[in-house]
Amino acid sequence: MMENRGVLSIIFDLDNTLVDTAGAGRIAIQKVYELLKSTHVQENHITDICNCFLLKLLHESFDPSEGKTIDDVRIHHWYEALQETQGTDLDPDLPSSCYYRWKNTRLQALTLSPEVRSLLEELQKNYKLLLLTNGDTQTQWEKIEAVRCEGLFSVVVVGGDHPEQKPARSIFTHCFESAGVRPHDCIMVGDSLSTDIQGGINAGVRATVWINSDCKSLPQGSVTPDYTVPSVLKLNDVLAELMLK
């Protein structure tokens, strides 16, 4: 029989769990909109250009072994978005200008709110905190540096540094081994049902906590989290309930 040691460790996702990446992205797109308004680009095309970029970002595939950086790939997203709307008569520097306006604005807008930072500082006193984020190595480490959160975690793991990302069991196993904990000692907290919650279940964690900030209904056929909260700031309620089990 497995010894019941209670929750010893909390694994957090980063984007839209601890930081409002979606909100920062909206600010960044607005800044690109303003940039494009100052150019020869027709104003009635700007929304289409920005939406086209966002669609390419959503469906992005990136293989660093191909010799390109994530910056190269995303500059090309802007190039294609502009070309598809404006044709071939493009300022050759405009895609790069759009990208770096978007990227730098998004990083500047990313922040741990004082409330979230305070929560992590309090949790740090009683739990091993782990950060496990999917994504390209460069992009995710830039975000982590921008929000200055690395010191709040015993272990920080970026999916792009490893052969497999969430929901693969292997990356969770790496977390457990790095922190010196067992799966049943941990809970997984994140906003994605398909990566965070499914990954936590695959790895055998004690409980999964879904951050459902939009109060969405659970999609039909999706994995079911053990707990659902509207904000990570409600995590203490979950921990209190788990202590009673």
Secondary structure, 3 states (H helix, E strand, C coil): CCCCCCCCEEEECCECCCECHHHHHHHHHHHHHHHHHCCCCCHHHHHHHHHHHHHHHHCCCCCHHHCCCHHHHHHHHHHHHHHHHHCCCCCCCHHHHHHHHHHHHHHHHCCCCHHHHHHHHHHCCCCEEEEEECCCHHHHHHHHHHHCCHHHCCEEEEHHHCCCCCCCHHHHHHHHHHHCCCHHHEEEEECCHHHHHHHHHHHCCCEEEEECCCCCCCCCCCCCCCEEECCHHHHHHHHHHHHCC
